[in-house]
Amino acid sequence: MRKSLTLLAASLLFSIATFAQTVLVQGQVTDDRGPVPNATVQEKGTKNITRADELGKFSFKVKQGAIVVVTAVGHTPFEFAATTGYQNVKK
């Protein structure tokens, strides 16, 4: 019985580590006229959200492979897959 519980506990720890993998997504939201200030950047389907600064720059962590949704007043929402590195989000 003791071996079963130890194995179960180890399995749970490994599954938690798998779900906890995140990537840092950094970028700048721009359109044809330049930076888009205060755009909303959200991990799709979650409450994980951030806002771009006055130069359209943003940075936040999302789950690996997540879809990121960018919205701004007067612009069509834009989606992209989260990867590591710098994202230039052209609206």
N, C-alpha and C positions, 0 to 999 in steps of 0.2 A: 504494500500500500504506500509506503513512504517513497519508493521509487516513482510511482505513478504521480504523486503530488509534485515531486521535484521536476519531473519531466514536463508536467503541465505548466508549472511556474516558468520554466525555461522557455517553453513554447510561447507563452503569453508575452514574455519579455522580447522575444525575437519579433513577434507580430507587432508590438508597439513600436519597436525600432523601425520597422518597415513603413508604418503609417506616419512616422515622425519625419521622414525625409523631406526637406524643404530646399528650395532654391531662392536666391536673392534675385529679384527682378528689378532692374534699374532702367530708366529711360527718360525720354522727353516726348511730350505730345505736341505735335506741330500740325499746321495746315499750310495752304499755299501762301498765307500772309505772315507766317512765323509761328512762334510758340503759342500754345493754347493754355492760358493760365487757369488754375483751379479745376481742371478736368478731374472727374472721379475715376479711379482705377480700382477694380474689384476682382477678387478671385470668384469666378462664376459659381453660383450655387452655395456660397458661403457668406458670412458676415465679415470676412476679411476684406477690409477696404482701406484705401488711402486717397489722398487728394494731391494732385500735382501743385507745385508752387507757382509763383507768378511768372516763372520762365518755362513752365510746362514740365519741369523735371519731377520725377517721382522715384521712390525706392521702397520696396517692401518684400517680405518673404511669403511664398506660396508653396503649396504642395508640389512636388515634382510632377510635371506633366499636366498641370492645371491649365484651364483656359482662363485668360485674363480679359475682362471686358472694360473698355474705356468709353466713358460717356462725357459729353459736355453740352451745354446749352447751345442750340443752333447747329449742332453737328449730329450726323448719323452715328449710332453706337458702332464700335469697332472691336473685334475679338482677335486674339492671337494666343498661340500656345506658349506657355512659360518655358523659357530656356535660361541658362545662366548667361551672363554677359549683358551688354547694353542694348536696349531696344529703342529704335527710333520709330515712334508711333505716328505715322502720317495720317491725318484724318481727311 
